[in-house]
Amino acid sequence: MRKIGAVLIVLAMTISLLSNYLPKEFPAQPIVLLAFGYFLLGIYVLIKSK
């Protein structure tokens, strides 16, 4: 379970970094919110796996 949490956090950080390189016309807010959700889910999984 801890590996899943770590993967979700890394995925969230990767998505948020890649969203900086999107074209200006592309709406980045849904992607950032998705990354934030993955980050929160990853933290939740890490806490519950203890």
PDBQT receptor file of N, H, CA, C and O in Angstrom, charges set to zero:
ATOM      1  N   MET A   1       0.822  -1.197   0.000  1.00  0.00    +0.000 N 
ATOM      2  CA  MET A   1       0.000   0.000   0.000  1.00  0.00    +0.000 C 
ATOM      3  C   MET A   1       0.864   1.258   0.000  1.00  0.00    +0.000 C 
ATOM      4  O   MET A   1       0.513   2.255  -0.632  1.00  0.00    +0.000 OA
ATOM      5  N   ARG A   2       1.984   1.214   0.702  1.00  0.00    +0.000 N 
ATOM      6  H   ARG A   2       2.269   0.404   1.215  1.00  0.00    +0.000 HD
ATOM      7  CA  ARG A   2       2.825   2.407   0.769  1.00  0.00    +0.000 C 
ATOM      8  C   ARG A   2       3.418   2.734  -0.597  1.00  0.00    +0.000 C 
ATOM      9  O   ARG A   2       3.628   3.902  -0.927  1.00  0.00    +0.000 OA
ATOM     10  N   LYS A   3       3.689   1.692  -1.395  1.00  0.00    +0.000 N 
ATOM     11  H   LYS A   3       3.519   0.744  -1.127  1.00  0.00    +0.000 HD
ATOM     12  CA  LYS A   3       4.226   1.937  -2.728  1.00  0.00    +0.000 C 
ATOM     13  C   LYS A   3       3.191   2.650  -3.603  1.00  0.00    +0.000 C 
ATOM     14  O   LYS A   3       3.541   3.514  -4.407  1.00  0.00    +0.000 OA
ATOM     15  N   ILE A   4       1.931   2.286  -3.442  1.00  0.00    +0.000 N 
ATOM     16  H   ILE A   4       1.648   1.584  -2.789  1.00  0.00    +0.000 HD
ATOM     17  CA  ILE A   4       0.869   2.934  -4.206  1.00  0.00    +0.000 C 
ATOM     18  C   ILE A   4       0.773   4.407  -3.825  1.00  0.00    +0.000 C 
ATOM     19  O   ILE A   4       0.613   5.266  -4.692  1.00  0.00    +0.000 OA
ATOM     20  N   GLY A   5       0.871   4.696  -2.539  1.00  0.00    +0.000 N 
ATOM     21  H   GLY A   5       1.001   3.998  -1.835  1.00  0.00    +0.000 HD
ATOM     22  CA  GLY A   5       0.838   6.083  -2.087  1.00  0.00    +0.000 C 
ATOM     23  C   GLY A   5       2.005   6.885  -2.632  1.00  0.00    +0.000 C 
ATOM     24  O   GLY A   5       1.839   8.029  -3.056  1.00  0.00    +0.000 OA
ATOM     25  N   ALA A   6       3.180   6.285  -2.620  1.00  0.00    +0.000 N 
ATOM     26  H   ALA A   6       3.314   5.356  -2.275  1.00  0.00    +0.000 HD
ATOM     27  CA  ALA A   6       4.361   6.977  -3.143  1.00  0.00    +0.000 C 
ATOM     28  C   ALA A   6       4.232   7.212  -4.642  1.00  0.00    +0.000 C 
ATOM     29  O   ALA A   6       4.616   8.272  -5.137  1.00  0.00    +0.000 OA
ATOM     30  N   VAL A   7       3.697   6.236  -5.369  1.00  0.00    +0.000 N 
ATOM     31  H   VAL A   7       3.386   5.375  -4.967  1.00  0.00    +0.000 HD
ATOM     32  CA  VAL A   7       3.516   6.389  -6.810  1.00  0.00    +0.000 C 
ATOM     33  C   VAL A   7       2.500   7.492  -7.100  1.00  0.00    +0.000 C 
ATOM     34  O   VAL A   7       2.690   8.266  -8.038  1.00  0.00    +0.000 OA
ATOM     35  N   LEU A   8       1.432   7.578  -6.320  1.00  0.00    +0.000 N 
ATOM     36  H   LEU A   8       1.278   6.950  -5.558  1.00  0.00    +0.000 HD
ATOM     37  CA  LEU A   8       0.443   8.623  -6.527  1.00  0.00    +0.000 C 
ATOM     38  C   LEU A   8       1.030  10.009  -6.277  1.00  0.00    +0.000 C 
ATOM     39  O   LEU A   8       0.717  10.951  -7.005  1.00  0.00    +0.000 OA
ATOM     40  N   ILE A   9       1.868  10.142  -5.270  1.00  0.00    +0.000 N 
ATOM     41  H   ILE A   9       2.123   9.376  -4.680  1.00  0.00    +0.000 HD
ATOM     42  CA  ILE A   9       2.494  11.433  -4.991  1.00  0.00    +0.000 C 
ATOM     43  C   ILE A   9       3.457  11.821  -6.104  1.00  0.00    +0.000 C 
ATOM     44  O   ILE A   9       3.480  12.976  -6.530  1.00  0.00    +0.000 OA
ATOM     45  N   VAL A  10       4.249  10.869  -6.577  1.00  0.00    +0.000 N 
ATOM     46  H   VAL A  10       4.231   9.931  -6.232  1.00  0.00    +0.000 HD
ATOM     47  CA  VAL A  10       5.174  11.146  -7.683  1.00  0.00    +0.000 C 
ATOM     48  C   VAL A  10       4.403  11.492  -8.948  1.00  0.00    +0.000 C 
ATOM     49  O   VAL A  10       4.805  12.388  -9.689  1.00  0.00    +0.000 OA
ATOM     50  N   LEU A  11       3.297  10.792  -9.205  1.00  0.00    +0.000 N 
ATOM     51  H   LEU A  11       2.970  10.064  -8.602  1.00  0.00    +0.000 HD
ATOM     52  CA  LEU A  11       2.464  11.089 -10.365  1.00  0.00    +0.000 C 
ATOM     53  C   LEU A  11       1.889  12.500 -10.270  1.00  0.00    +0.000 C 
ATOM     54  O   LEU A  11       1.846  13.224 -11.265  1.00  0.00    +0.000 OA
ATOM     55  N   ALA A  12       1.454  12.885  -9.090  1.00  0.00    +0.000 N 
ATOM     56  H   ALA A  12       1.489  12.297  -8.282  1.00  0.00    +0.000 HD
ATOM     57  CA  ALA A  12       0.905  14.229  -8.899  1.00  0.00    +0.000 C 
ATOM     58  C   ALA A  12       1.965  15.291  -9.160  1.00  0.00    +0.000 C 
ATOM     59  O   ALA A  12       1.687  16.301  -9.806  1.00  0.00    +0.000 OA
ATOM     60  N   MET A  13       3.159  15.070  -8.669  1.00  0.00    +0.000 N 
ATOM     61  H   MET A  13       3.385  14.250  -8.144  1.00  0.00    +0.000 HD
ATOM     62  CA  MET A  13       4.223  16.053  -8.890  1.00  0.00    +0.000 C 
ATOM     63  C   MET A  13       4.621  16.124 -10.360  1.00  0.00    +0.000 C 
ATOM     64  O   MET A  13       4.912  17.204 -10.874  1.00  0.00    +0.000 OA
ATOM     65  N   THR A  14       4.637  14.984 -11.034  1.00  0.00    +0.000 N 
ATOM     66  H   THR A  14       4.401  14.107 -10.616  1.00  0.00    +0.000 HD
ATOM     67  CA  THR A  14       4.969  14.966 -12.458  1.00  0.00    +0.000 C 
ATOM     68  C   THR A  14       3.911  15.701 -13.271  1.00  0.00    +0.000 C 
ATOM     69  O   THR A  14       4.247  16.473 -14.169  1.00  0.00    +0.000 OA
ATOM     70  N   ILE A  15       2.643  15.469 -12.968  1.00  0.00    +0.000 N 
ATOM     71  H   ILE A  15       2.370  14.842 -12.239  1.00  0.00    +0.000 HD
ATOM     72  CA  ILE A  15       1.565  16.156 -13.688  1.00  0.00    +0.000 C 
ATOM     73  C   ILE A  15       1.640  17.653 -13.462  1.00  0.00    +0.000 C 
ATOM     74  O   ILE A  15       1.464  18.433 -14.397  1.00  0.00    +0.000 OA
ATOM     75  N   SER A  16       1.902  18.062 -12.227  1.00  0.00    +0.000 N 
ATOM     76  H   SER A  16       2.045  17.429 -11.467  1.00  0.00    +0.000 HD
ATOM     77  CA  SER A  16       1.958  19.498 -11.957  1.00  0.00    +0.000 C 
ATOM     78  C   SER A  16       3.156  20.143 -12.644  1.00  0.00    +0.000 C 
ATOM     79  O   SER A  16       3.064  21.286 -13.090  1.00  0.00    +0.000 OA
ATOM     80  N   LEU A  17       4.272  19.434 -12.736  1.00  0.00    +0.000 N 
ATOM     81  H   LEU A  17       4.346  18.505 -12.373  1.00  0.00    +0.000 HD
ATOM     82  CA  LEU A  17       5.420  19.989 -13.450  1.00  0.00    +0.000 C 
ATOM     83  C   LEU A  17       5.162  20.072 -14.949  1.00  0.00    +0.000 C 
ATOM     84  O   LEU A  17       5.543  21.049 -15.594  1.00  0.00    +0.000 OA
ATOM     85  N   LEU A  18       4.517  19.051 -15.502  1.00  0.00    +0.000 N 
ATOM     86  H   LEU A  18       4.208  18.257 -14.978  1.00  0.00    +0.000 HD
ATOM     87  CA  LEU A  18       4.238  19.064 -16.941  1.00  0.00    +0.000 C 
ATOM     88  C   LEU A  18       3.191  20.093 -17.318  1.00  0.00    +0.000 C 
ATOM     89  O   LEU A  18       3.174  20.567 -18.454  1.00  0.00    +0.000 OA
ATOM     90  N   SER A  19       2.317  20.448 -16.386  1.00  0.00    +0.000 N 
ATOM     91  H   SER A  19       2.330  20.063 -15.463  1.00  0.00    +0.000 HD
ATOM     92  CA  SER A  19       1.284  21.434 -16.704  1.00  0.00    +0.000 C 
ATOM     93  C   SER A  19       1.874  22.821 -16.922  1.00  0.00    +0.000 C 
ATOM     94  O   SER A  19       1.215  23.678 -17.510  1.00  0.00    +0.000 OA
ATOM     95  N   ASN A  20       3.102  23.063 -16.461  1.00  0.00    +0.000 N 
ATOM     96  H   ASN A  20       3.637  22.366 -15.983  1.00  0.00    +0.000 HD
ATOM     97  CA  ASN A  20       3.753  24.349 -16.707  1.00  0.00    +0.000 C 
ATOM     98  C   ASN A  20       4.129  24.520 -18.171  1.00  0.00    +0.000 C 
ATOM     99  O   ASN A  20       4.280  25.648 -18.639  1.00  0.00    +0.000 OA
ATOM    100  N   TYR A  21       4.280  23.435 -18.893  1.00  0.00    +0.000 N 
ATOM    101  H   TYR A  21       4.158  22.519 -18.513  1.00  0.00    +0.000 HD
ATOM    102  CA  TYR A  21       4.732  23.493 -20.277  1.00  0.00    +0.000 C 
ATOM    103  C   TYR A  21       3.598  23.380 -21.280  1.00  0.00    +0.000 C 
ATOM    104  O   TYR A  21       3.844  23.219 -22.476  1.00  0.00    +0.000 OA
ATOM    105  N   LEU A  22       2.358  23.461 -20.811  1.00  0.00    +0.000 N 
ATOM    106  H   LEU A  22       2.158  23.591 -19.840  1.00  0.00    +0.000 HD
ATOM    107  CA  LEU A  22       1.214  23.425 -21.726  1.00  0.00    +0.000 C 
ATOM    108  C   LEU A  22       1.080  24.764 -22.447  1.00  0.00    +0.000 C 
ATOM    109  O   LEU A  22       1.512  25.793 -21.929  1.00  0.00    +0.000 OA
ATOM    110  N   PRO A  23       0.484  24.756 -23.636  1.00  0.00    +0.000 N 
ATOM    111  CA  PRO A  23       0.241  26.037 -24.312  1.00  0.00    +0.000 C 
ATOM    112  C   PRO A  23      -0.689  26.915 -23.482  1.00  0.00    +0.000 C 
ATOM    113  O   PRO A  23      -1.470  26.417 -22.671  1.00  0.00    +0.000 OA
ATOM    114  N   LYS A  24      -0.597  28.215 -23.692  1.00  0.00    +0.000 N 
ATOM    115  H   LYS A  24       0.038  28.619 -24.351  1.00  0.00    +0.000 HD
ATOM    116  CA  LYS A  24      -1.392  29.158 -22.907  1.00  0.00    +0.000 C 
ATOM    117  C   LYS A  24      -2.888  29.001 -23.169  1.00  0.00    +0.000 C 
ATOM    118  O   LYS A  24      -3.695  29.330 -22.299  1.00  0.00    +0.000 OA
ATOM    119  N   GLU A  25      -3.276  28.510 -24.338  1.00  0.00    +0.000 N 
ATOM    120  H   GLU A  25      -2.620  28.243 -25.045  1.00  0.00    +0.000 HD
ATOM    121  CA  GLU A  25      -4.696  28.352 -24.671  1.00  0.00    +0.000 C 
ATOM    122  C   GLU A  25      -5.316  27.162 -23.943  1.00  0.00    +0.000 C 
ATOM    123  O   GLU A  25      -6.535  27.085 -23.793  1.00  0.00    +0.000 OA
ATOM    124  N   PHE A  26      -4.484  26.248 -23.497  1.00  0.00    +0.000 N 
ATOM    125  H   PHE A  26      -3.493  26.310 -23.619  1.00  0.00    +0.000 HD
ATOM    126  CA  PHE A  26      -4.980  25.031 -22.865  1.00  0.00    +0.000 C 
ATOM    127  C   PHE A  26      -5.365  25.332 -21.418  1.00  0.00    +0.000 C 
ATOM    128  O   PHE A  26      -4.569  25.913 -20.680  1.00  0.00    +0.000 OA
ATOM    129  N   PRO A  27      -6.573  24.946 -21.002  1.00  0.00    +0.000 N 
ATOM    130  CA  PRO A  27      -6.951  25.214 -19.607  1.00  0.00    +0.000 C 
ATOM    131  C   PRO A  27      -6.201  24.292 -18.646  1.00  0.00    +0.000 C 
ATOM    132  O   PRO A  27      -6.414  23.080 -18.649  1.00  0.00    +0.000 OA
ATOM    133  N   ALA A  28      -5.339  24.861 -17.840  1.00  0.00    +0.000 N 
ATOM    134  H   ALA A  28      -5.166  25.846 -17.838  1.00  0.00    +0.000 HD
ATOM    135  CA  ALA A  28      -4.485  24.060 -16.960  1.00  0.00    +0.000 C 
ATOM    136  C   ALA A  28      -5.119  23.798 -15.604  1.00  0.00    +0.000 C 
ATOM    137  O   ALA A  28      -4.665  22.913 -14.879  1.00  0.00    +0.000 OA
ATOM    138  N   GLN A  29      -6.157  24.546 -15.243  1.00  0.00    +0.000 N 
ATOM    139  H   GLN A  29      -6.525  25.265 -15.832  1.00  0.00    +0.000 HD
ATOM    140  CA  GLN A  29      -6.716  24.395 -13.904  1.00  0.00    +0.000 C 
ATOM    141  C   GLN A  29      -7.260  22.988 -13.640  1.00  0.00    +0.000 C 
ATOM    142  O   GLN A  29      -7.006  22.459 -12.558  1.00  0.00    +0.000 OA
ATOM    143  N   PRO A  30      -7.994  22.344 -14.564  1.00  0.00    +0.000 N 
ATOM    144  CA  PRO A  30      -8.447  20.968 -14.267  1.00  0.00    +0.000 C 
ATOM    145  C   PRO A  30      -7.290  19.990 -14.070  1.00  0.00    +0.000 C 
ATOM    146  O   PRO A  30      -7.391  19.068 -13.261  1.00  0.00    +0.000 OA
ATOM    147  N   ILE A  31      -6.213  20.181 -14.792  1.00  0.00    +0.000 N 
ATOM    148  H   ILE A  31      -6.131  20.930 -15.449  1.00  0.00    +0.000 HD
ATOM    149  CA  ILE A  31      -5.068  19.284 -14.660  1.00  0.00    +0.000 C 
ATOM    150  C   ILE A  31      -4.388  19.487 -13.312  1.00  0.00    +0.000 C 
ATOM    151  O   ILE A  31      -3.967  18.521 -12.677  1.00  0.00    +0.000 OA
ATOM    152  N   VAL A  32      -4.278  20.734 -12.876  1.00  0.00    +0.000 N 
ATOM    153  H   VAL A  32      -4.620  21.519 -13.392  1.00  0.00    +0.000 HD
ATOM    154  CA  VAL A  32      -3.676  21.020 -11.578  1.00  0.00    +0.000 C 
ATOM    155  C   VAL A  32      -4.555  20.467 -10.460  1.00  0.00    +0.000 C 
ATOM    156  O   VAL A  32      -4.044  19.927  -9.479  1.00  0.00    +0.000 OA
ATOM    157  N   LEU A  33      -5.864  20.598 -10.602  1.00  0.00    +0.000 N 
ATOM    158  H   LEU A  33      -6.278  21.037 -11.399  1.00  0.00    +0.000 HD
ATOM    159  CA  LEU A  33      -6.765  20.039  -9.590  1.00  0.00    +0.000 C 
ATOM    160  C   LEU A  33      -6.678  18.514  -9.548  1.00  0.00    +0.000 C 
ATOM    161  O   LEU A  33      -6.750  17.918  -8.473  1.00  0.00    +0.000 OA
ATOM    162  N   LEU A  34      -6.524  17.884 -10.710  1.00  0.00    +0.000 N 
ATOM    163  H   LEU A  34      -6.466  18.369 -11.583  1.00  0.00    +0.000 HD
ATOM    164  CA  LEU A  34      -6.346  16.433 -10.758  1.00  0.00    +0.000 C 
ATOM    165  C   LEU A  34      -5.061  16.031 -10.044  1.00  0.00    +0.000 C 
ATOM    166  O   LEU A  34      -5.045  15.060  -9.287  1.00  0.00    +0.000 OA
ATOM    167  N   ALA A  35      -3.983  16.779 -10.284  1.00  0.00    +0.000 N 
ATOM    168  H   ALA A  35      -3.996  17.567 -10.898  1.00  0.00    +0.000 HD
ATOM    169  CA  ALA A  35      -2.716  16.487  -9.621  1.00  0.00    +0.000 C 
ATOM    170  C   ALA A  35      -2.838  16.680  -8.111  1.00  0.00    +0.000 C 
ATOM    171  O   ALA A  35      -2.281  15.901  -7.338  1.00  0.00    +0.000 OA
ATOM    172  N   PHE A  36      -3.557  17.705  -7.693  1.00  0.00    +0.000 N 
ATOM    173  H   PHE A  36      -4.009  18.338  -8.321  1.00  0.00    +0.000 HD
ATOM    174  CA  PHE A  36      -3.747  17.934  -6.257  1.00  0.00    +0.000 C 
ATOM    175  C   PHE A  36      -4.559  16.797  -5.636  1.00  0.00    +0.000 C 
ATOM    176  O   PHE A  36      -4.282  16.377  -4.512  1.00  0.00    +0.000 OA
ATOM    177  N   GLY A  37      -5.551  16.304  -6.358  1.00  0.00    +0.000 N 
ATOM    178  H   GLY A  37      -5.776  16.645  -7.271  1.00  0.00    +0.000 HD
ATOM    179  CA  GLY A  37      -6.334  15.172  -5.870  1.00  0.00    +0.000 C 
ATOM    180  C   GLY A  37      -5.494  13.918  -5.734  1.00  0.00    +0.000 C 
ATOM    181  O   GLY A  37      -5.624  13.184  -4.754  1.00  0.00    +0.000 OA
ATOM    182  N   TYR A  38      -4.624  13.661  -6.721  1.00  0.00    +0.000 N 
ATOM    183  H   TYR A  38      -4.518  14.257  -7.517  1.00  0.00    +0.000 HD
ATOM    184  CA  TYR A  38      -3.721  12.514  -6.626  1.00  0.00    +0.000 C 
ATOM    185  C   TYR A  38      -2.784  12.665  -5.433  1.00  0.00    +0.000 C 
ATOM    186  O   TYR A  38      -2.489  11.690  -4.742  1.00  0.00    +0.000 OA
ATOM    187  N   PHE A  39      -2.317  13.891  -5.191  1.00  0.00    +0.000 N 
ATOM    188  H   PHE A  39      -2.557  14.684  -5.751  1.00  0.00    +0.000 HD
ATOM    189  CA  PHE A  39      -1.429  14.143  -4.069  1.00  0.00    +0.000 C 
ATOM    190  C   PHE A  39      -2.134  13.851  -2.741  1.00  0.00    +0.000 C 
ATOM    191  O   PHE A  39      -1.570  13.193  -1.867  1.00  0.00    +0.000 OA
ATOM    192  N   LEU A  40      -3.353  14.338  -2.598  1.00  0.00    +0.000 N 
ATOM    193  H   LEU A  40      -3.811  14.873  -3.309  1.00  0.00    +0.000 HD
ATOM    194  CA  LEU A  40      -4.103  14.089  -1.367  1.00  0.00    +0.000 C 
ATOM    195  C   LEU A  40      -4.412  12.606  -1.195  1.00  0.00    +0.000 C 
ATOM    196  O   LEU A  40      -4.344  12.080  -0.084  1.00  0.00    +0.000 OA
ATOM    197  N   LEU A  41      -4.751  11.933  -2.288  1.00  0.00    +0.000 N 
ATOM    198  H   LEU A  41      -4.807  12.360  -3.191  1.00  0.00    +0.000 HD
ATOM    199  CA  LEU A  41      -5.021  10.499  -2.221  1.00  0.00    +0.000 C 
ATOM    200  C   LEU A  41      -3.762   9.722  -1.833  1.00  0.00    +0.000 C 
ATOM    201  O   LEU A  41      -3.836   8.765  -1.063  1.00  0.00    +0.000 OA
ATOM    202  N   GLY A  42      -2.620  10.127  -2.358  1.00  0.00    +0.000 N 
ATOM    203  H   GLY A  42      -2.560  10.905  -2.984  1.00  0.00    +0.000 HD
ATOM    204  CA  GLY A  42      -1.361   9.487  -2.003  1.00  0.00    +0.000 C 
ATOM    205  C   GLY A  42      -1.032   9.664  -0.529  1.00  0.00    +0.000 C 
ATOM    206  O   GLY A  42      -0.580   8.721   0.119  1.00  0.00    +0.000 OA
ATOM    207  N   ILE A  43      -1.250  10.843   0.001  1.00  0.00    +0.000 N 
ATOM    208  H   ILE A  43      -1.618  11.610  -0.526  1.00  0.00    +0.000 HD
ATOM    209  CA  ILE A  43      -1.011  11.086   1.427  1.00  0.00    +0.000 C 
ATOM    210  C   ILE A  43      -1.980  10.253   2.276  1.00  0.00    +0.000 C 
ATOM    211  O   ILE A  43      -1.595   9.691   3.302  1.00  0.00    +0.000 OA
ATOM    212  N   TYR A  44      -3.227  10.183   1.839  1.00  0.00    +0.000 N 
ATOM    213  H   TYR A  44      -3.539  10.639   1.006  1.00  0.00    +0.000 HD
ATOM    214  CA  TYR A  44      -4.209   9.385   2.557  1.00  0.00    +0.000 C 
ATOM    215  C   TYR A  44      -3.792   7.917   2.605  1.00  0.00    +0.000 C 
ATOM    216  O   TYR A  44      -3.884   7.275   3.651  1.00  0.00    +0.000 OA
ATOM    217  N   VAL A  45      -3.335   7.390   1.475  1.00  0.00    +0.000 N 
ATOM    218  H   VAL A  45      -3.260   7.911   0.625  1.00  0.00    +0.000 HD
ATOM    219  CA  VAL A  45      -2.921   5.984   1.426  1.00  0.00    +0.000 C 
ATOM    220  C   VAL A  45      -1.707   5.766   2.320  1.00  0.00    +0.000 C 
ATOM    221  O   VAL A  45      -1.623   4.742   2.999  1.00  0.00    +0.000 OA
ATOM    222  N   LEU A  46      -0.760   6.712   2.335  1.00  0.00    +0.000 N 
ATOM    223  H   LEU A  46      -0.829   7.543   1.784  1.00  0.00    +0.000 HD
ATOM    224  CA  LEU A  46       0.404   6.565   3.195  1.00  0.00    +0.000 C 
ATOM    225  C   LEU A  46       0.024   6.586   4.668  1.00  0.00    +0.000 C 
ATOM    226  O   LEU A  46       0.586   5.836   5.466  1.00  0.00    +0.000 OA
ATOM    227  N   ILE A  47      -0.910   7.425   5.026  1.00  0.00    +0.000 N 
ATOM    228  H   ILE A  47      -1.366   8.035   4.378  1.00  0.00    +0.000 HD
ATOM    229  CA  ILE A  47      -1.339   7.498   6.430  1.00  0.00    +0.000 C 
ATOM    230  C   ILE A  47      -2.095   6.240   6.828  1.00  0.00    +0.000 C 
ATOM    231  O   ILE A  47      -1.883   5.713   7.920  1.00  0.00    +0.000 OA
ATOM    232  N   LYS A  48      -2.974   5.751   5.957  1.00  0.00    +0.000 N 
ATOM    233  H   LYS A  48      -3.145   6.179   5.070  1.00  0.00    +0.000 HD
ATOM    234  CA  LYS A  48      -3.786   4.572   6.296  1.00  0.00    +0.000 C 
ATOM    235  C   LYS A  48      -2.958   3.295   6.304  1.00  0.00    +0.000 C 
ATOM    236  O   LYS A  48      -3.372   2.316   6.925  1.00  0.00    +0.000 OA
ATOM    237  N   SER A  49      -1.813   3.266   5.645  1.00  0.00    +0.000 N 
ATOM    238  H   SER A  49      -1.478   4.061   5.141  1.00  0.00    +0.000 HD
ATOM    239  CA  SER A  49      -1.022   2.038   5.568  1.00  0.00    +0.000 C 
ATOM    240  C   SER A  49      -0.113   1.848   6.783  1.00  0.00    +0.000 C 
ATOM    241  O   SER A  49       0.550   0.817   6.897  1.00  0.00    +0.000 OA
ATOM    242  N   LYS A  50      -0.073   2.809   7.678  1.00  0.00    +0.000 N 
ATOM    243  H   LYS A  50      -0.611   3.646   7.585  1.00  0.00    +0.000 HD
ATOM    244  CA  LYS A  50       0.792   2.668   8.858  1.00  0.00    +0.000 C 
ATOM    245  C   LYS A  50       0.229   1.702   9.861  1.00  0.00    +0.000 C 
ATOM    246  O   LYS A  50       0.837   1.474  10.907  1.00  0.00    +0.000 OA
TER     247      LYS A  50
